[in-house]
């Protein structure tokens, strides 16, 4: 089988400023060459050439906070009580394909029910269903009375599908090992409230000993761990324990930024969710989510602190709570606009969060996330210039090519007539 040439592209490689008039050559599942038209191999009659006419060519993106099985969640009870597990798995499979067709060739789970992430990952890797490369998460590991422990006692229901209730370091250590036994790649904790939960940000819903025990247990078996953490106290506790991902970090300050850089932890700000919730409350006067006023203050703090943290070298990644009622699956790229317009981050920096940084969190830094020879060919060809206007990624019609591992998921381009004549 011949190679694939993308000629005349505006290259956004995940690291540098855009480079116009670039050719990218794909051979098999990998990128074979990148350069200007004069210093790349010439196509032969066996190759396929696409002249992209100045369209952007960029790496596939990675959704690093993904709830694949959320389905129009209006309150926490909807997460595990709305559908039976078998039906919910089919919904999740549909969402996984939608994420891929939205330009995200990778995903990192942030909590799911009934081991659905693990099931989807196996099905995707086996070629049974289309979907992104997946770092699978499992049940939420939470303490008794935590925000996720939301079912009233008189219902006499178990939380097994959604969460594992743990109390004390040894209980958390055991729960982490159970999740890993089920095939989970990344563990999810809830050390604080806030960011839409019923407990406020300042409440620590896990002790430092519990956080440390869970983190140690995950790392001992080579797995990552993340936590819903919004307060300064929670951020510092999570970093002291060595957590890999701080989800949200609404109330980070200069001290948090310094330690985040030192520890090399990732942060998923997830600004789109609080922005949507705050706007809904302003518009309707009500919200199904807890602590909206404090969420608004956290949003304001994030918008102030993100540029400072970016300049300091904090490793940000993208991802949000898509699947809640106000944020349906498929709106994924709208999150990117929130960082540009809300926090003043440059579009090119946000693209780096979504590509190079996302690939690093996936554990595939040397294989994905930038466009350079030898890396896997997870590529997008985009109408418009997302390095100037990030909103062009919101319209899936602008995604002329979606390629995962050298295979077309979507291709709206027509091979060059020059190539066809030579082949004849």
N, C-alpha and C positions, 0 to 999 in steps of 0.2 A: 504494500500500500504506500502511496506517495505521501509527500509532506504537504502541509498546509501553510500558505504564505498569506499574511495580512500586510499589505503594502500601503504606504501613505497614511499611516496612523499618527494621531497626536498621542504619544505615549505618556501615560501617567503610571509610572512604574512602582508606586507605593513608597518611594523615598525622595526622589528628586523632583525638580520643577518639570512641567510637561516638555516633551521633546517632539517637535513636529517632524513630519516626513520620515517616520521610522518604520522599518519592516520588522515583523516578528515572525519567526519560522517555527512551526510546531511539527515534531516528528514523533509518532507514537503518542505516548501520554505526556511527553515532556517538551519544554521549550528548547529548540536546537540552536537558535541564533537570534540576536537582537542587534539592530544597527541601522544606519542610514542605507539608502538603496545601493550605494556604491561599495559597501563593505560587508555584505551578507551574501550567502550562496545564491547563485542564479537558479531559478526554477527550471525543471525539465518537463518533458511531456507527461511524466507520470504524476506531477504535482498539481495541486489545486491552488489557484491564486485568487485572492479577494482584494480588489482595490477599494479601500475603505474611504478614500476621499476626505481625509482630515478628521474623521470621527475619532473620538477618544477610545483608546485601548488601555484597559486597566485590569488589575488582578480581580478575581472573584472576591466578594466580601465575606466576612465571617460574623454571624449573629452570636454574640457572646453572652447574652442573657436571654434564654429562649425557653418558653413554656409551650412546647409543641402541642400539648393536649388541653390547653385552655380553650374553652368554647363559649364565647359570649358571656363571660363570668360577670354577674352583677353583684354578687357578694361571695364571701369565702365558702359558704355552703354549696354554691354552684360548682365548685371545683371538683368535688368528689361525689356529689349526690345527684347531679343532673342526668348522667348517662351511666349505663352499665359498662364495665371495663371493655367488653368486646366492641361495643359500638364506639366508645371513646377512642379505642385504638385505630379504628378506621378514620375517624375525624383527624386524629394526629397524623396519619399517613397522608391525608389530603393536605394538611398544613405544611408538612415537610416538603412535599412537591411544590407547593406555592412559594415557600421560602426559596427553594432552588431557582424557580422561574422568576423570582424577583431579584436575582443577581447575587444571592448568598450561596456560595458553594461550600461553606462550612458553618457549623453551629455548635455552641457549647450550652448544654442543658443547665437550667437554673431551678430544677425541681419539677417532678412529674409524678403521676399516680400509677399504681399497678405495674411498675417497672416498664412503662411504655417506651421510654427513651432507649433502654437496652434492646427491647424487641425491635424497634424501628432501625436502630443502628445495624443489627444483625441482618434484617431484611434488605436494607440499602446495600450493605457490603456484599450480600449474596446476589445482588442484581434483581431481586424480586420486585422492588418498587423504586421509583426515582426519589432522590433526596440528597441533602448535603452530606459532606463528611461530618461525623457526629462524635462529640465528646459527651457521653451519656451521663445524666444525673439520675437520682432516684428520689425516694421519699424525703420530705423535709424532716430533719431531726430537731425536735423542739422539746421544751420543758413543759411540765404540767401547768396549765393555765396560760400558756403563751398565746399570742394572738391567733396562731394557726390552730391551736387546741380549742376550736370554736363551737363544737357541738355541745349543747346543754346536757348535763348529766342525766336528766330525766328522759332524754331520748334513748338512752341505753345503747348508743351506737359505738362501734369501734372506729379508730382513726387509721386502721392499717393501710388502706389504699392510698391515703394522702400523706400521712405523717407517722413517724415513730416517736412516741412520747418517752423521753428519757429524763432521769433525774440523778445527778451525781456523775463524777468523772468515769467510773467504771461502766455505768449504764451507757454513756455516750461512746466509750471505747468499744463496747460490745456491738452497739448499733452500727457504728462505722464498719466494723468487720463484717457484719451481716449484709450491709449494702454492697460492699466490695464482692462478697461471695456471689451476689446476684448479678454481677457484671457491670456495676457502676464505675465510671471513670472519675467522677468529681462529686464530692459530698456537699450538701447544702445545709447550713445552720441558720438559726435566727437569734443572734445574740442581743439584738435590740428591737424595739418597736419603731414606730414612725413610718413615713413614706407610704401612707395609706392603711396601716395596721391599727388595730384598736388600742394597743399600748402605745404611749407617746415615745418619742425618740430618746428621752432621757432615762427611760426605764431599761435597765439591763435584764433581759429575760434569760440569760445564761450567766453563770459565774465564770471567772477567769480560769479556774481549775477545770471546768467542763470544756471551755473552748480549747484549752491547751491539750486536754486528753484526746478530744476528737481530732485535732490537727495532727498530733503525734501519731495517732492510730492510722490516719489516712496516709501520712508520709512514710510510715514504716513499710507500707505495702505499695509504695510508688504511685499513689493517687493524689489528685489535687483536692482542695477544699475551699469553699466559698461561703460567704455569710451575708445575710441581710443586716447591714450595719449602717446606721445613720448618724449617731452622735460621736463627738470627739472621744469620749470615754470608750465607746465601743470600737472605734477605729484603732485607738492605741492598744486596746486589749487584743484585738484580732491580729495586729501586726506583731505585738510581743509574742504571741503564740506561733507566728510564722504562717498565717493564712495566705493563700495564693491570690484570692480575689476578694476585694471589698465591694460589695454591691451597694451602690447609691452614694454613700459618704456625703450625705446632704450637708452636714455641719462641720466639714473638715476646715482646719485653719492652718496657719503657717507651720506649727509643730507637727501636725499630721502630714503635711506635704513633705517636710524634711525626712520623716521616717518612712513614708511611702517610697521615696526615691532611694533611700538607704537599703530598704528591704527588697526593692524590686517587685513589689506586689502590683497587681492589676486593679484598676478601678472601672466599674461600669456605672457611670452617673445616672443613666436612665432618666433623663430630663423630660422626655416626652410625656410620660405618665403623669407626673405632678402638674405639668403645664396643662394637660387636658382636664385633669380633675379640678384644678383651680378655675379654669375657664368655665367649666360646667357649673361649678358652685356660683360663680358670678352671674351666669346667665339664668340659672333656674332657682337659685337660692337653696339648693339642697345637693347632697352627695351621698352615695352609699358607702363611701370610704371614710375612715376615721381620721380626725385631726387635720382637717383641711387648712385651717388657719396656720397651724404650725408647718404644714407641708408648704404653704406659700412662703413662709420665712426661710425654710430650707431651700426652696427653689431660688429665692433671691440670693442666698448665700452661695449656692452652687454657681450661679451666673457670675458672681464676683470672683470666686476662687478658682474656677476652671482655667482662665487664662494664665493666672499666676502658677498654678500647678503644671500646666502644659509647658511653660517657659522653664520650670525647674526640672523637667524630665520625668514627671509621673507617667506611667504607662496606662493610658486610657484605652478602653475598648468599647464597642457599641453593643447595644442590646437593651430591650425593654420588655414591659409586661404585656406584650401583644396577646390578644385573646380575651382581655377584659372588655366589658360591654362598650366602653367609649373608644377602644383601640382595636378594631378587628384585625385579624390576620390579613396580611397583604399590604398594610400601610407601613411596612417596615422602614422604608427609606425616608418617611416623614420625620423619624427621629433625628436623622442627620441634620435636617434643617434647623432643629431646635438648638443644636450646639452652635451653628453659624449665626443665626439671627438672635438667639436668646443669650448666648454667652460670648459671642464675638470671636469664636475659634475660626480660623481660616478653613475654607473648604478642603484645601490640600491636606491640612493637618487631620481633619476628620476622616478623609479617605485613608490616611495612614493608620488611624485608629482601627478602621474597618478592614484593613487588608494586612499590612505587615504585623501590627500588634495582635490582631486576631489570630493570625497564623501561629504566632509565638505561644499564645494561650492554648491553642489546639495541640501544642507540642510538635508543630511541623514548621518551625522557623526556617529550617534549612531546605524545606521542600516547597513551601507556599508563601504567599503574601507579597512577593515582589516579582517583577518580570525580568528574569535574567536566565541565561543559558543553564540548562541542567535542572531547573525547577519544574515541578508539575504544571501542566498547562491548564490552570483554572483561570479563565480569561473572560472579560466582558468587552464587547464593542458597543459604544454608546453614542447615539446621536446627541450632539451638543457637547459642552465642555464642563463636566462636573467640578473641575478644579476652579472654575469661576462661578458656576451656578449649580450648587449641589442639588437643587430641586429637579433637575432633569432625570435623576435616578428614580423619582417617584412614579414616573409613567413607564409601565413595563413595555409599552410600544417603542420606547427609546432604546431598549436593550436589543440591539440588532443581532448580537451573538452572545450566547451564554455557553461557555465550554467548561467542562469538568474533566480533568485528566485526559485532555486531548480529544474528548468525544463531545459532539454538539448536543446540547440540551435544547438550544434554540438557534436557528440561523435564518435571518431574513435577507442575507446578502446573496447576490448572484455571482458565480465565478466570472473572472475576467474573460472577455471575448478573446483577448490576445492569447491567453492560455489555451482556450478551446481550439483556436486555429492551429496552434503549434501541435496540439495533441492529435489533431486530425491528420 
